[in-house]
Amino acid sequence: MPIISRFFGIIIRMFFDDHNPPHVHVEYSGQHAIFDFKGNILKGDLNSKTATKLVREWIDSNQTALEDDWLLAVDGKEIKKIDPLD
């Protein structure tokens, strides 16, 4: 599963040919969660309000890039990296 972004100890991945709804897999400090592109947690928990807030901020500021990557993943094409939060 390719890493599409990494910041502040948060790792964000996207599977190739994954199921709907569009989402990302997030890891932070050994915890895992799946977020949709609206910032909702579909599964899991990061056990950190700060990390969850940062992921939601990142998702919010990268909507178009996430949607583009999802389409690439569905087609089995190479996913592009997305800039991290500063």
N, C-alpha and C positions, 0 to 999 in steps of 0.2 A: 504494500500500500504506500504510494508515494507521499512524501512530506511536501505539502504545498506552502507551508509557512511555519516559522518558529520565532518566538519572541517571549522574553521574560520567563523562560522555563516552560512555556506552553508549546506543544507540538500539535500541528493541525495536519491531518491526512485526508485523502479522498481515495476511495476504492475505484478501480476501473470496473465498469459494467455493474455498478451497484444498483440496488432497488430504490424505488421512489418511496417517500418524497425526497427531493434533493437534500443532501445533508453532508456534514463533515464529521470526522471522528477526531476528538480532542483528547489529549493526554496532558495531565499536569500532576507532578509529584506522585506518580504511581496510580493516580485515579483516571478513570476514563468516562467520557460522556459523548453522546451524539447530539449535535445541534442542527436544526434545520436552518434554512437561509433567512429566517425571520428572527433567529436568536433563541428559539424555544428549545429546551432540552427534551429530546425524544426518549433518551435512555441514559441511565447512569447519573453520575454526580461528580463534580470536581472537588467537592468539599472545601471550596474556597470562594467566598463571595467576590473577592478581588479578581481572581482568575476568571470566574464566570463573567463578570462585568467587562473585563478586557476582551474576552472572546466575543461577546455581544457587540462591543464597540468595533472590533476588527471586522466582524460579519457585516455590520451596518455600513462601514466605509468601503466594503469590497463586493457589494452586491453583483455588479456587472461581471467582474472577474470570476466570481464564484459560479455564476450561471454559465459563463463561457467554459470554465473548466468542467462543469457537470456535463455539458453537451459533448465535450471532447471525451470524457470518461465513458459516457454511454456509447460513443462510437468506437471505443477501444483505442483512442488516439492518446498521444502523450499530453499529460496535464502540465500546465504552466505554473511556475512558482508565483506566489502573490506576496507583495511586500509586507513585511511585519509592521506592527505598531512601533513607533519610535519612543 
